Amino acid sequence: MDVHVPAAITHGLFLRGVDVLTAQADGTTRLEDPKLLDRATELGRVIFTEDEDLLAEAAKRQRSGEFFAGVIYVHQLALNIGNCVRDLEIIAKAGMPEDFANRVEYLPL
């Protein structure tokens, strides 16, 4: 989870048994977007964000062919806690991390 993701989304996923790591828990709240995406990739984790700058960094990597673990993005104005939790739970339980490598997925599904 990117640092700006509402805690209610993280909590909802925890309640549903989804393995979630927040930037806060990982100690990466002050990392710039490229380093945050590097860290998620290093851990083999897809990152969820509502940050357009992180989305732009993922697009840049797609164009250049630079590997990253994957990004799931939702626009801040489209953010609905319940729908995000539902969609992220589906993604987490139906897919494997390698399914999202070098990809950007958009919510809502």
Phi and psi in degrees as GROMACS dihedral restraints (atoms count N, CA, C in turn):
[ dihedral_restraints ]
;  ai    aj    ak    al  type     phi  dphi    fc
    3     4     5     6     1   -62.7    20    10
    4     5     6     7     1   158.7    20    10
    6     7     8     9     1   -61.4    20    10
    7     8     9    10     1   -27.2    20    10
    9    10    11    12     1   -93.2    20    10
   10    11    12    13     1     1.2    20    10
   12    13    14    15     1   -69.2    20    10
   13    14    15    16     1   131.0    20    10
   15    16    17    18     1   -57.2    20    10
   16    17    18    19     1   137.8    20    10
   18    19    20    21     1   -58.5    20    10
   19    20    21    22     1   -28.8    20    10
   21    22    23    24     1   -62.8    20    10
   22    23    24    25     1   -32.8    20    10
   24    25    26    27     1   -68.7    20    10
   25    26    27    28     1   -48.0    20    10
   27    28    29    30     1   -59.1    20    10
   28    29    30    31     1   -46.3    20    10
   30    31    32    33     1   -61.7    20    10
   31    32    33    34     1   -43.9    20    10
   33    34    35    36     1   -59.4    20    10
   34    35    36    37     1   -39.0    20    10
   36    37    38    39     1   -70.0    20    10
   37    38    39    40     1   -42.0    20    10
   39    40    41    42     1   -55.9    20    10
   40    41    42    43     1   -44.2    20    10
   42    43    44    45     1   -62.5    20    10
   43    44    45    46     1   -24.9    20    10
   45    46    47    48     1   -96.5    20    10
   46    47    48    49     1     8.2    20    10
   48    49    50    51     1    78.2    20    10
   49    50    51    52     1    21.6    20    10
   51    52    53    54     1   -88.8    20    10
   52    53    54    55     1   132.4    20    10
   54    55    56    57     1   -74.5    20    10
   55    56    57    58     1   109.6    20    10
   57    58    59    60     1  -124.2    20    10
   58    59    60    61     1   137.4    20    10
   60    61    62    63     1  -123.1    20    10
   61    62    63    64     1   121.6    20    10
   63    64    65    66     1   -89.4    20    10
   64    65    66    67     1   157.3    20    10
   66    67    68    69     1   -60.4    20    10
   67    68    69    70     1   -34.4    20    10
   69    70    71    72     1   -63.7    20    10
   70    71    72    73     1   -47.5    20    10
   72    73    74    75     1   -67.2    20    10
   73    74    75    76     1   -29.5    20    10
   75    76    77    78     1   -86.3    20    10
   76    77    78    79     1    -7.8    20    10
   78    79    80    81     1    73.4    20    10
   79    80    81    82     1    27.9    20    10
   81    82    83    84     1  -116.5    20    10
   82    83    84    85     1    27.8    20    10
   84    85    86    87     1   -68.5    20    10
   85    86    87    88     1   -19.6    20    10
   87    88    89    90     1  -103.4    20    10
   88    89    90    91     1     4.7    20    10
   90    91    92    93     1   -72.7    20    10
   91    92    93    94     1   142.1    20    10
   93    94    95    96     1   -69.9    20    10
   94    95    96    97     1   159.1    20    10
   96    97    98    99     1   -53.1    20    10
   97    98    99   100     1   -46.9    20    10
   99   100   101   102     1   -58.7    20    10
  100   101   102   103     1   -41.4    20    10
  102   103   104   105     1   -70.5    20    10
  103   104   105   106     1   -35.3    20    10
  105   106   107   108     1   -65.1    20    10
  106   107   108   109     1   -42.1    20    10
  108   109   110   111     1   -67.5    20    10
  109   110   111   112     1   -37.0    20    10
  111   112   113   114     1   -60.8    20    10
  112   113   114   115     1   -43.5    20    10
  114   115   116   117     1   -64.3    20    10
  115   116   117   118     1   -44.1    20    10
  117   118   119   120     1   -61.1    20    10
  118   119   120   121     1   -40.9    20    10
  120   121   122   123     1   -65.6    20    10
  121   122   123   124     1   -42.6    20    10
  123   124   125   126     1   -57.6    20    10
  124   125   126   127     1   -37.9    20    10
  126   127   128   129     1   -84.7    20    10
  127   128   129   130     1    -7.4    20    10
  129   130   131   132     1    72.3    20    10
  130   131   132   133     1    31.2    20    10
  132   133   134   135     1  -117.2    20    10
  133   134   135   136     1   137.6    20    10
  135   136   137   138     1   -76.2    20    10
  136   137   138   139     1   140.5    20    10
  138   139   140   141     1  -105.5    20    10
  139   140   141   142     1   135.4    20    10
  141   142   143   144     1  -101.4    20    10
  142   143   144   145     1   132.9    20    10
  144   145   146   147     1  -149.7    20    10
  145   146   147   148     1   160.4    20    10
  147   148   149   150     1  -121.5    20    10
  148   149   150   151     1    15.5    20    10
  150   151   152   153     1   -91.7    20    10
  151   152   153   154     1   115.2    20    10
  153   154   155   156     1   -65.3    20    10
  154   155   156   157     1   -28.8    20    10
  156   157   158   159     1   -67.3    20    10
  157   158   159   160     1   -38.0    20    10
  159   160   161   162     1   -68.7    20    10
  160   161   162   163     1   -36.9    20    10
  162   163   164   165     1   -60.8    20    10
  163   164   165   166     1   -43.0    20    10
  165   166   167   168     1   -63.7    20    10
  166   167   168   169     1   -38.7    20    10
  168   169   170   171     1   -64.0    20    10
  169   170   171   172     1   -40.3    20    10
  171   172   173   174     1   -64.4    20    10
  172   173   174   175     1   -42.2    20    10
  174   175   176   177     1   -63.1    20    10
  175   176   177   178     1   -39.8    20    10
  177   178   179   180     1   -60.5    20    10
  178   179   180   181     1   -42.7    20    10
  180   181   182   183     1   -68.5    20    10
  181   182   183   184     1   -35.9    20    10
  183   184   185   186     1   -61.5    20    10
  184   185   186   187     1   -45.3    20    10
  186   187   188   189     1   -63.8    20    10
  187   188   189   190     1   -37.7    20    10
  189   190   191   192     1   -87.0    20    10
  190   191   192   193     1   -11.6    20    10
  192   193   194   195     1    81.4    20    10
  193   194   195   196     1    13.9    20    10
  195   196   197   198     1   -80.2    20    10
  196   197   198   199     1   125.8    20    10
  198   199   200   201     1   -65.0    20    10
  199   200   201   202     1   139.7    20    10
  201   202   203   204     1  -148.6    20    10
  202   203   204   205     1   157.5    20    10
  204   205   206   207     1   -73.4    20    10
  205   206   207   208     1   -19.2    20    10
  207   208   209   210     1   124.8    20    10
  208   209   210   211     1   153.2    20    10
  210   211   212   213     1  -133.4    20    10
  211   212   213   214     1   136.4    20    10
  213   214   215   216     1  -113.5    20    10
  214   215   216   217     1   126.8    20    10
  216   217   218   219     1  -124.7    20    10
  217   218   219   220     1   140.5    20    10
  219   220   221   222     1  -133.5    20    10
  220   221   222   223     1   136.2    20    10
  222   223   224   225     1   -70.8    20    10
  223   224   225   226     1   140.4    20    10
  225   226   227   228     1   -54.5    20    10
  226   227   228   229     1   -36.8    20    10
  228   229   230   231     1   -76.7    20    10
  229   230   231   232     1   -16.9    20    10
  231   232   233   234     1   -97.1    20    10
  232   233   234   235     1     4.1    20    10
  234   235   236   237     1   -72.6    20    10
  235   236   237   238     1   117.0    20    10
  237   238   239   240     1  -127.4    20    10
  238   239   240   241     1   117.0    20    10
  240   241   242   243     1   -53.4    20    10
  241   242   243   244     1   -51.9    20    10
  243   244   245   246     1   -60.4    20    10
  244   245   246   247     1   -44.5    20    10
  246   247   248   249     1   -67.3    20    10
  247   248   249   250     1   -38.3    20    10
  249   250   251   252     1   -62.4    20    10
  250   251   252   253     1   -46.7    20    10
  252   253   254   255     1   -59.7    20    10
  253   254   255   256     1   -46.6    20    10
  255   256   257   258     1   -59.7    20    10
  256   257   258   259     1   -50.5    20    10
  258   259   260   261     1   -65.8    20    10
  259   260   261   262     1   -40.7    20    10
  261   262   263   264     1   -67.6    20    10
  262   263   264   265     1   -35.3    20    10
  264   265   266   267     1   -64.0    20    10
  265   266   267   268     1   -43.0    20    10
  267   268   269   270     1   -60.1    20    10
  268   269   270   271     1   -47.9    20    10
  270   271   272   273     1   -60.6    20    10
  271   272   273   274     1   -46.4    20    10
  273   274   275   276     1   -65.3    20    10
  274   275   276   277     1   -36.6    20    10
  276   277   278   279     1   -91.3    20    10
  277   278   279   280     1   -19.8    20    10
  279   280   281   282     1   -98.9    20    10
  280   281   282   283     1   -18.5    20    10
  282   283   284   285     1  -119.3    20    10
  283   284   285   286     1   166.7    20    10
  285   286   287   288     1  -109.6    20    10
  286   287   288   289     1   152.4    20    10
  288   289   290   291     1   -51.8    20    10
  289   290   291   292     1   -38.8    20    10
  291   292   293   294     1   -65.4    20    10
  292   293   294   295     1   -20.3    20    10
  294   295   296   297     1   -66.2    20    10
  295   296   297   298     1   -20.8    20    10
  297   298   299   300     1  -107.1    20    10
  298   299   300   301     1     1.6    20    10
  300   301   302   303     1   -56.7    20    10
  301   302   303   304     1   130.7    20    10
  303   304   305   306     1    62.6    20    10
  304   305   306   307     1    22.3    20    10
  306   307   308   309     1  -121.3    20    10
  307   308   309   310     1   156.2    20    10
  309   310   311   312     1  -120.8    20    10
  310   311   312   313     1   123.2    20    10
  312   313   314   315     1  -107.2    20    10
  313   314   315   316     1   143.3    20    10
  315   316   317   318     1  -112.9    20    10
  316   317   318   319     1   137.4    20    10
  318   319   320   321     1  -104.0    20    10
  319   320   321   322     1   151.4    20    10
  321   322   323   324     1   -73.2    20    10
  322   323   324   325     1   156.4    20    10
